[in-house]
Amino acid sequence: MKVKDIALDGVVRQNPVFKLVLGTCPALAVSTSLANAIGMGAAVIFVLMCSNILISLLRNVIPSKVRIPAFIMIIATFVTVVILVFEKFLPDLYDSLGMFLPLIVVNCLILARAEAFASVNKVGAAALDGLFMGIGFTLALSVMAFIRELLGTGCLFGVQLWDFSIGIFASSAGGFLVYGLLIAAFVAGSNAVSKKQKQKQAAAEKAAKLQVAQAVAASEAEVK
Amino acid sequence: MEVIALFVAAVFTNNFILVQTVGICPFLGVSKKTESALGMGVAVTFVMVLASLFTYAINQWVLVTLEIEFMQTIVFIFVIASLVQMLEMILKKVSPSLYASLGVYLPLITTNCAILGIAQANLTAVSNLFMAVLNGAFAGLGFTLAIFLMSGIREKLDKVDVPRPFKGFPITLITACFMAMAFGVFA
């Protein structure tokens, strides 16, 4: 599998938040501010890459019957690393992410990638998949956080831009609303793109047919 | 009095799904039919009570005593996974009919944020084992209430003409937005 394919799949075509609808709990809970979203994204990228690499290395060793508990234990270990690092070096972020930092263990995105990709692919591909899926997750969270922080509090990265704010966007209801609208926009966008590609393909086929017909007509004229 | 406050907080003002946005996966995935939503709700409540009991007890009497609180995440998820596995085996043996109705939801519950969420929330929200178990039961009740209400709305939504990009998840999330606003009133 090519690097470009893995990158495009992770960030756009199979975007974990908007397309696969995985990791919804942190997406809704942490997207109240951009700083939180990026901190959460960084934690998820780290855990996802490490767990993908280790699971890919151990894919022939772990018996398939106990693979899910084994995956969860591996993920929990890396999450503990993240928790300890955040607690020591980023105490503010640690406080504002709160319970959602340990909850990375049960983030379906990480288990889903372990099960669907890392356990059947080579180490290099698994590491790249973890990286780009993590980036896709972070980007999606940042888009949601940008909208919610700007409209909900009138701030960006905690810096006050104006006094205008719509409180609902800062609450969980606003999270559901923004998430729903963004998925709908993503679906509409990808539908439009695939329609365009189909039209292009159809046009190309038509042109090819026309060329063949012209060639046939020309050769017939020559024969005459 | 403390119990009533805990009840109102867990079911309404701090509803796990609609206010804290924990446990969204089953909320979106298993809320198409009222029957399966109720099954999921009962299964989650059951596991939440047991998980609260075991994780709180183990934390209090093992992890804190040995001063290894940093192992919390790993130990909790291990306890929850084994608990669900054991529950599945016991149900299969003791009550096949209950297993038939709840069994399909059990494997999903291990990776449900709501269970690990209640274990984590109990660390700060309650002061003793009894309250932890109660908190688990009430949070499960709140979960069941939210998923049950949602399934009722979704059964009606199936018959409505929704714009094409909004079909499926988006319209469900926007419905959840209005439900969250309604629950927000309690706060």
Chai-1 contact restraints between the chains, C-beta under 6 A:
chainA,res_idxA,chainB,res_idxB,connection_type,confidence,min_distance_angstrom,max_distance_angstrom,comment,restraint_id
A,V21,B,F169,contact,1.0,0.0,6.0,A-B,restraint_1
A,T24,B,I24,contact,1.0,0.0,6.0,A-B,restraint_2
A,C25,B,T21,contact,1.0,0.0,6.0,A-B,restraint_3
A,C25,B,V22,contact,1.0,0.0,6.0,A-B,restraint_4
A,C25,B,I24,contact,1.0,0.0,6.0,A-B,restraint_5
A,C25,B,C113,contact,1.0,0.0,6.0,A-B,restraint_6
A,L28,B,T21,contact,1.0,0.0,6.0,A-B,restraint_7
A,A29,B,T21,contact,1.0,0.0,6.0,A-B,restraint_8
A,P69,B,A81,contact,1.0,0.0,6.0,A-B,restraint_9
A,I72,B,I77,contact,1.0,0.0,6.0,A-B,restraint_10
A,A76,B,T73,contact,1.0,0.0,6.0,A-B,restraint_11
A,A76,B,I74,contact,1.0,0.0,6.0,A-B,restraint_12
A,A76,B,I77,contact,1.0,0.0,6.0,A-B,restraint_13
A,V79,B,T73,contact,1.0,0.0,6.0,A-B,restraint_14
A,T80,B,T73,contact,1.0,0.0,6.0,A-B,restraint_15
A,T80,B,I74,contact,1.0,0.0,6.0,A-B,restraint_16
A,M99,B,Q120,contact,1.0,0.0,6.0,A-B,restraint_17
A,P102,B,T73,contact,1.0,0.0,6.0,A-B,restraint_18
A,P102,B,Q120,contact,1.0,0.0,6.0,A-B,restraint_19
A,L103,B,C113,contact,1.0,0.0,6.0,A-B,restraint_20
A,L103,B,L116,contact,1.0,0.0,6.0,A-B,restraint_21
A,V105,B,T73,contact,1.0,0.0,6.0,A-B,restraint_22
A,V105,B,I77,contact,1.0,0.0,6.0,A-B,restraint_23
A,V106,B,T111,contact,1.0,0.0,6.0,A-B,restraint_24
A,V106,B,C113,contact,1.0,0.0,6.0,A-B,restraint_25
A,V106,B,L116,contact,1.0,0.0,6.0,A-B,restraint_26
A,C108,B,C25,contact,1.0,0.0,6.0,A-B,restraint_27
A,L111,B,T111,contact,1.0,0.0,6.0,A-B,restraint_28
A,S171,B,G184,contact,1.0,0.0,6.0,A-B,restraint_29
A,S172,B,V19,contact,1.0,0.0,6.0,A-B,restraint_30
A,S172,B,T21,contact,1.0,0.0,6.0,A-B,restraint_31
A,S172,B,A180,contact,1.0,0.0,6.0,A-B,restraint_32
A,A173,B,C177,contact,1.0,0.0,6.0,A-B,restraint_33
A,A173,B,A180,contact,1.0,0.0,6.0,A-B,restraint_34
A,A173,B,M181,contact,1.0,0.0,6.0,A-B,restraint_35
A,F176,B,L173,contact,1.0,0.0,6.0,A-B,restraint_36
A,F176,B,A176,contact,1.0,0.0,6.0,A-B,restraint_37
A,F176,B,C177,contact,1.0,0.0,6.0,A-B,restraint_38
A,F176,B,A180,contact,1.0,0.0,6.0,A-B,restraint_39
A,L177,B,C177,contact,1.0,0.0,6.0,A-B,restraint_40
A,Y179,B,L173,contact,1.0,0.0,6.0,A-B,restraint_41
A,G180,B,P170,contact,1.0,0.0,6.0,A-B,restraint_42
A,G180,B,L173,contact,1.0,0.0,6.0,A-B,restraint_43
A,G180,B,I174,contact,1.0,0.0,6.0,A-B,restraint_44
A,I183,B,F169,contact,1.0,0.0,6.0,A-B,restraint_45
A,I183,B,P170,contact,1.0,0.0,6.0,A-B,restraint_46
A,A184,B,P165,contact,1.0,0.0,6.0,A-B,restraint_47
A,A184,B,F166,contact,1.0,0.0,6.0,A-B,restraint_48
A,A184,B,P170,contact,1.0,0.0,6.0,A-B,restraint_49
A,V187,B,P165,contact,1.0,0.0,6.0,A-B,restraint_50
A,A188,B,P165,contact,1.0,0.0,6.0,A-B,restraint_51
